[in-house]
Amino acid sequence: MKRTLHLLVLALFLVGGVVFQAGCKSSEPEVVVPVDTDGDGLTDEQETELGTDINNADTDGDGLTDGDEVNTYNTDPLNADSDGDGLSDGDEVNSYNTDPNNADTDGDGLSDGDEVNTYNTDPNDANGDADGDGVSDVDEINTHGTDPNNPDSDGDGFTDGQELEMGTNPMDGSDPVYIDMNAFNTINFGFDRSNISDAAAANLAENVELLQNAPAFRVRVDAYTDHVGGDQYNLRLSLRRAKSVVDFYTNNGISADRIESRGLGKAPVACMDETEERGCEANRRAESHPVSTLKYSPKN
């Protein structure tokens, strides 16, 4: 009898426990955790909608995760070069700081890809001057055809900016024609003479040719005598010698307004082999000096 009673009590306890547990069941909805298989910041469901690979964090292989492309940069996770400028979205963001949604970040008329890959210029500076020649990169490329990475595109010693300012061609190494300081021939005279000898004429003819080919240059003639004789006489003789050279130039096509002359009397330094009778031929001379009208001189 006691055993039967105990079994009955145990059965009631167990039934009551089940009822109690059922009555305590939580009413909170079950939490579903989104799945992001590749850990790129997009759920698998989002990737399925976008057409990206749920198993590849960077579907287009451009260096940006699919999640960053969608959530941060608004680029296309299925296109490695969203703006079609020749640079991958990842390179634009991570390397060049350019806009992956704008093919020409600085708005200079050159695509970011061309600036980086072709011209080696700055895609973030519309007024950039990579070679420091005073001409913007975009003007060098689009207007003048010069090299934006070489300040002297034609190698003539003048920068591209100087040539443009002077009105010469920065792509022509022979423009402007430049006469070096020591390019002209010096001629000599006979004792107490001011006439031009045949040998002197040949030398002056070479000077004429240089002047004809260099319209930006004038010439200054400086004439001297040796140390024999008085100062006043030698001054007049040096003036006659200078005039002889000027006449040769004008008679051979050089305009008078391109010539200046000076008679300077005795040469400033006496020759070591000077004699009392004949003086020193090296001092009996007329020098021709080029005078540039160009604003700039070339750099060697």
Beta strands, then each sheet from edge to edge (+ up, - down):
strand 1: 187-188
strand 2: 217-225
strand 3: 259-266
strand 4: 285-292
sheet 1: 1+ 4- 2+ 3+
end
